[in-house]
């Protein structure tokens, strides 16, 4: 009988399946459904206010007694130069005109206050506290463990980042390959050197660390889960696969774009948010990629394009949405989350059975 990975034992999980946090596109209903089905549901809280974090955690707990996690962006509140902000706004003028919107003013706040979010997470006491975009200090990691009782997972896109998280005291590391949709979790280097594929990144992290590794990036079905575990990961994190579920928060225009897309239709861009992220190519991406070297960093660009993206969603305009999706988007199944988890389990076990059968017949 196969040994249950210690990560699954610690979290009392039935399956090595983690739902990607998908900040802005996840819902408590999605997280609860995945957890109830035996995986680990996650709340993406990077853009949630502390009050919204409390409400989301309460909603998950009202729907399931199973473990779930909460994810935060590790960010410092920026103070951008006014001239930089004005230039960024002027650059967006044609896009605002296309959607018949008034030009925006700089927002009252560029992002949520991380310290307040961290306090809200600790108060919510999720089974898992995961972090991306940056690195917690060892003292912060210990505080989350001690005060919240949460297992701490750090996101890494290189072995160096994975080691940094392990040295800070993380209980596990999510090794995020460049195939994945949405924002890259890089924090030591946001350039091309951090664009490492899952197949290369995961075993390198497994070999370098003493803590469990979770594989992420381009995993869409049970075959991908089996492959991740064969590489030494103790679980697989799937984002785009769950984005297609009816419980996710994406609108009809994005669902239609996903249904038409293949992996070759996606690329990594800074257009929407100022931080490298993978999505389906559209008009907004192509227009702003021409100015990639001059776009302000996250969260400034993200805040300035937010009204555009909200209006595009309301108007059903996929050409001006941030269509986050990974290279596996062509394999997405628009199934309710519980059905998808059950299907992933069957596919994973079947893939393991095929590999075992092939090994015996060799």
C-alpha positions in Angstrom: 0.0 0.0 0.0 1.4 3.4 -1.0 2.6 5.7 1.8 0.4 8.8 2.3 2.6 11.9 1.8 3.3 13.7 5.1 1.8 16.9 3.8 -1.6 15.2 3.2 -1.3 13.5 6.7 -0.7 16.8 8.4 -3.7 18.5 6.7 -6.0 15.4 6.9 -6.5 15.6 3.1 -7.9 12.7 1.1 -6.4 13.8 -2.2 -3.1 15.4 -3.3 -5.1 18.2 -5.0 -4.8 21.9 -4.1 -7.0 24.5 -5.7 -5.0 27.5 -6.9 -5.9 30.7 -5.0 -6.9 32.7 -8.1 -7.2 36.1 -6.4 -10.2 38.0 -7.9 -11.6 34.9 -9.6 -12.1 32.6 -6.6 -15.2 32.4 -4.3 -15.9 30.8 -0.9 -18.2 28.4 -2.7 -15.4 27.1 -4.9 -13.0 26.7 -2.0 -15.6 24.9 0.1 -16.6 22.6 -2.7 -13.0 21.5 -3.3 -12.3 21.0 0.4 -15.5 19.1 0.9 -14.6 16.8 -2.1 -11.3 15.9 -0.4 -8.8 18.4 -1.8 -7.6 21.7 -0.3 -9.8 24.7 -1.3 -8.0 28.1 -1.2 -9.2 31.7 -0.9 -7.1 34.2 -2.8 -7.1 37.1 -0.5 -4.4 39.3 -2.1 -7.0 42.0 -3.0 -9.5 41.3 -0.3 -9.9 43.8 2.6 -9.5 42.4 6.1 -13.3 42.5 6.5 -13.8 40.7 3.2 -11.2 38.1 4.3 -13.2 37.5 7.5 -16.4 37.2 5.6 -15.0 34.8 3.0 -13.4 32.5 5.7 -16.7 32.4 7.5 -18.6 31.5 4.3 -16.2 28.6 3.7 -16.6 27.4 7.3 -20.4 27.6 7.0 -20.2 25.2 4.0 -17.7 22.7 5.1 -15.8 21.5 8.2 -12.9 20.4 6.0 -9.5 22.2 6.0 -9.0 25.2 3.7 -6.3 27.8 3.0 -5.9 31.5 2.5 -3.4 33.2 0.3 -1.9 36.7 0.5 0.3 38.9 -1.7 3.4 40.0 0.3 3.5 43.7 -0.7 4.7 47.0 0.6 2.2 49.9 -0.1 3.9 51.9 -2.9 4.3 55.7 -3.1 4.7 56.2 -6.9 6.0 59.5 -8.3 3.0 61.6 -9.6 4.7 62.1 -13.0 4.9 58.3 -13.4 1.3 57.9 -12.5 0.2 60.6 -14.9 2.2 59.1 -17.7 0.6 55.7 -17.0 -2.9 57.2 -17.0 -2.2 59.0 -20.3 -1.0 55.7 -21.8 -4.3 54.2 -21.0 -6.4 57.0 -22.6 -7.2 55.2 -25.8 -8.4 52.2 -24.0 -10.7 54.2 -21.7 -12.0 56.0 -24.8 -12.7 52.7 -26.5 -14.9 51.7 -23.6 -16.5 55.2 -23.3 -15.1 55.7 -19.8 -14.0 58.9 -18.1 -10.2 59.0 -17.5 -9.4 57.8 -14.0 -7.9 59.7 -11.1 -5.2 58.1 -8.9 -7.0 55.9 -6.4 -7.2 56.6 -2.7 -5.1 53.4 -2.1 -3.0 51.4 -4.4 -3.5 48.1 -2.6 -4.7 46.6 0.7 -2.4 47.1 3.7 -0.5 43.9 4.1 0.0 44.1 7.9 -3.8 44.4 8.3 -4.4 41.5 6.0 -1.9 39.4 7.8 -3.6 40.1 11.1 -7.0 39.2 9.5 -5.5 35.9 8.3 -4.1 35.1 11.7 -7.5 35.8 13.3 -9.2 33.6 10.7 -6.9 30.6 11.6 -7.1 28.7 8.3 -5.4 25.3 8.1 -3.0 26.7 5.4 -1.6 30.2 5.1 0.1 30.6 1.7 2.0 33.6 0.3 3.2 34.9 -3.0 4.9 37.9 -4.6 7.4 38.1 -1.7 9.0 36.5 1.3 7.9 36.7 4.9 10.6 37.2 7.6 11.3 34.2 9.9 9.5 36.1 12.7 6.4 36.5 10.6 6.4 32.9 9.6 6.7 31.9 13.3 3.9 34.3 14.2 1.5 32.7 11.7 2.4 29.2 12.9 2.1 30.1 16.6 -0.9 32.5 16.6 -2.9 31.0 13.8 -1.8 27.4 14.0 -1.6 27.4 10.2 0.8 25.5 8.0 2.8 28.1 6.0 3.4 27.6 2.3 5.6 29.9 0.3 5.5 30.3 -3.5 8.7 29.9 -5.5 9.5 30.2 -9.2 13.2 29.3 -8.8 15.3 27.0 -6.5 16.8 30.1 -4.9 13.3 31.3 -3.9 12.4 27.9 -2.7 15.5 27.8 -0.5 14.7 31.3 0.8 11.2 30.1 1.9 12.6 27.0 3.6 15.2 29.1 5.4 12.5 31.4 6.6 10.7 28.4 8.2 8.0 27.6 5.7 6.4 24.2 6.2 6.1 23.6 2.4 6.9 25.3 -0.9 4.7 25.6 -3.9 7.0 25.3 -6.9 5.2 27.3 -9.6 6.3 26.6 -13.2 6.0 29.2 -16.0 3.1 27.3 -17.7 0.7 28.4 -15.0 -1.9 31.1 -15.5 -2.2 34.3 -13.7 0.6 36.1 -11.8 4.1 34.7 -11.4 5.0 34.4 -7.8 8.6 35.5 -8.4 10.3 37.8 -5.8 14.0 37.5 -6.3 14.0 38.0 -10.0 11.0 39.0 -12.1 12.9 38.6 -15.4 13.2 35.8 -17.8 15.6 33.8 -15.6 12.6 32.9 -13.4 10.6 31.5 -16.2 11.3 27.8 -15.5 9.0 25.0 -16.6 7.2 22.8 -14.0 9.0 19.7 -15.2 12.4 21.2 -14.5 11.5 23.3 -11.4 9.7 20.7 -9.3 12.4 18.0 -9.1 15.1 20.6 -8.6 13.2 22.0 -5.6 12.5 18.5 -4.2 16.2 17.8 -4.3 17.1 21.1 -2.7 14.7 21.1 0.2 13.8 19.1 3.2 10.2 20.4 3.3 7.4 19.1 1.1 7.0 20.6 -2.4 3.7 21.3 -4.1 3.8 21.3 -7.9 2.0 24.0 -9.9 1.9 25.2 -13.4 0.1 23.7 -16.4 -1.5 20.8 -14.4 -5.0 20.2 -15.7 -5.9 16.5 -15.2 -5.1 13.4 -13.3 -2.2 12.6 -15.6 -0.6 15.9 -14.6 -1.2 15.1 -10.9 0.5 11.7 -11.3 3.4 13.3 -13.1 3.8 15.9 -10.4 3.9 13.2 -7.7 6.4 11.1 -9.8 8.7 14.2 -9.8 8.7 14.1 -6.0 5.9 16.6 -5.2 3.5 15.7 -2.4 0.6 17.4 -4.0 -0.4 19.3 -7.2 -1.9 22.8 -7.3 -4.4 23.5 -10.2 -5.6 26.9 -11.0 -6.9 27.2 -14.6 -8.6 23.8 -14.2 -10.8 25.2 -11.4 -11.2 28.6 -13.1 -13.6 26.9 -15.5 -15.9 25.6 -12.7 -19.3 27.4 -12.4 -18.4 28.3 -8.8 -15.5 30.6 -9.9 -16.2 34.3 -10.2 -15.3 34.8 -13.8 -17.9 36.2 -16.2 -19.4 34.8 -19.4 -16.9 36.6 -21.7 -13.9 35.1 -20.0 -15.5 31.6 -20.0 -16.1 31.9 -23.7 -12.5 33.0 -24.3 -11.2 30.0 -22.3 -13.5 27.6 -24.2 -11.9 28.8 -27.5 -8.3 29.0 -26.3 -5.3 26.6 -26.6 -2.0 26.9 -24.8 -0.4 28.7 -27.8 -2.9 31.5 -27.3 -1.4 32.5 -23.9 1.7 34.5 -23.0 3.3 36.2 -20.1 2.7 39.9 -19.9 3.0 43.0 -17.6 0.2 44.8 -19.5 -2.7 44.5 -17.0 -1.0 44.7 -13.6 2.7 45.7 -14.0 3.8 42.2 -12.9 4.5 39.2 -15.1 1.4 37.1 -15.5 0.1 34.6 -18.1 -3.1 35.1 -19.9 -4.9 34.7 -23.2 -3.7 37.2 -25.7 -6.2 40.0 -26.6 -6.3 43.5 -27.8 -5.5 45.1 -24.5 -2.5 42.9 -24.0 -1.1 43.6 -27.5 -1.6 47.4 -27.2 0.1 47.6 -23.8 2.9 45.1 -24.4 4.3 47.7 -26.9 5.0 49.8 -23.8 6.1 47.0 -21.5 9.4 48.6 -20.5 7.7 51.8 -19.2 4.6 50.4 -17.4 4.6 51.1 -13.7 5.0 48.0 -11.4 2.3 46.2 -9.5 0.1 47.3 -7.8 0.1 50.7 -9.6 -0.7 49.5 -13.1 -3.2 47.0 -11.7 -5.1 49.8 -9.9 -5.1 52.0 -13.0 -6.5 49.3 -15.3 -9.0 48.0 -12.8 -11.9 50.3 -14.0 -11.2 49.3 -17.6 -11.4 45.6 -16.8 -14.6 46.0 -14.7 -16.3 47.9 -17.5 -15.1 45.3 -20.0 -16.7 42.5 -17.9 -19.9 44.5 -17.7 -20.0 45.0 -21.5 -18.9 41.4 -22.3 -15.7 42.7 -23.9 -13.2 39.9 -23.6 -10.7 42.0 -25.6 -10.2 44.3 -22.6 -10.2 41.7 -19.8 -7.2 40.2 -18.1 -7.9 36.7 -19.3 -5.7 34.8 -16.9 -5.2 31.2 -18.0 -2.3 28.7 -18.1 -0.9 26.8 -21.1 -3.2 23.9 -20.2 -6.3 26.0 -20.9 -7.3 23.8 -23.8 -7.8 20.9 -21.4 -10.2 22.8 -19.1 -13.5 21.1 -18.2 -16.5 23.3 -17.2 -17.7 21.0 -14.4 -18.9 21.8 -10.9 -15.9 21.7 -8.6 -17.0 18.5 -6.7 -17.4 16.7 -10.0 -14.1 17.9 -11.3 -12.3 16.7 -8.1 -13.9 13.3 -8.4 -12.9 13.1 -12.1 -9.3 14.2 -11.3 -9.1 11.5 -8.7 -10.2 8.8 -11.2 -7.8 10.1 -13.8 -4.9 10.2 -11.3 -5.5 6.7 -10.0 -5.9 5.4 -13.6 -2.6 7.1 -14.6 -0.8 5.5 -11.6 -2.3 2.2 -12.5 -1.1 2.4 -16.1 2.4 3.3 -15.0 2.5 0.4 -12.5 1.2 -1.9 -15.2 3.8 -0.8 -17.7 6.5 -1.3 -15.1 5.4 -4.8 -14.3 5.2 -5.7 -18.0 8.7 -4.3 -18.7 
